[in-house]
Amino acid sequence: MTDFTTDRAEEMIDPVTGEIIDQKDLAERLLAQAKEQGVSLVGPGGLLNQLMKNWADPIS
């Protein structure tokens, strides 16, 4: 029996290129960019707050 460790339903696909997005790499790049720009990770203007706001309030 074959054991698959990844579920294809959980993969993120880039809508432009159609390529599978490496979620860990994406998160690491976001954290590095926030650090370079002096953006806090938490708090009212923090990265996590902004990500949640964008996720909760999609463009209509």
C-alpha positions as CSV (number, residue, x, y, z in Angstrom):
1,M,0.0,0.0,0.0
2,T,1.3,3.4,-0.9
3,D,1.4,6.1,1.8
4,F,0.9,9.6,0.4
5,T,2.1,12.3,2.8
6,T,0.6,15.3,0.9
7,D,-3.0,15.9,0.1
8,R,-3.4,17.5,-3.3
9,A,-6.5,19.3,-2.1
10,E,-4.4,21.3,0.3
11,E,-1.9,22.5,-2.4
12,M,-2.0,26.2,-3.4
13,I,-1.9,26.9,-7.1
14,D,-0.6,30.1,-8.5
15,P,-3.5,31.5,-10.6
16,V,-1.1,33.1,-13.1
17,T,1.4,30.4,-13.7
18,G,-0.6,27.3,-12.6
19,E,2.4,26.2,-10.6
20,I,2.1,24.7,-7.1
21,I,3.1,27.3,-4.5
22,D,5.5,26.2,-1.7
23,Q,3.6,27.5,1.3
24,K,6.6,27.2,3.7
25,D,8.7,29.2,1.2
26,L,6.0,31.8,0.8
27,A,5.7,32.2,4.6
28,E,9.4,32.6,5.0
29,R,9.6,35.2,2.3
30,L,6.7,37.2,3.9
31,L,8.4,37.1,7.3
32,A,11.8,38.2,5.8
33,Q,10.1,41.0,3.9
34,A,8.3,42.2,7.0
35,K,11.5,42.1,9.0
36,E,13.4,44.1,6.2
37,Q,10.6,46.7,6.2
38,G,10.4,47.0,10.0
39,V,6.8,45.7,10.1
40,S,5.8,44.0,13.3
41,L,4.4,40.5,13.1
42,V,1.6,41.2,15.6
43,G,-0.5,44.2,16.7
44,P,-2.8,46.6,14.9
45,G,-0.5,47.3,12.0
46,G,1.3,43.9,12.1
47,L,1.7,41.4,9.3
48,L,-0.6,38.8,10.8
49,N,-3.4,41.4,11.3
50,Q,-3.0,42.7,7.8
51,L,-3.1,39.1,6.3
52,M,-6.3,38.3,8.3
53,K,-7.9,41.6,7.3
54,N,-7.2,40.9,3.6
55,W,-8.5,37.3,4.0
56,A,-11.7,38.3,5.9
57,D,-12.5,41.3,3.7
58,P,-11.9,40.2,0.1
59,I,-12.2,42.7,-2.8
60,S,-15.8,42.8,-4.0
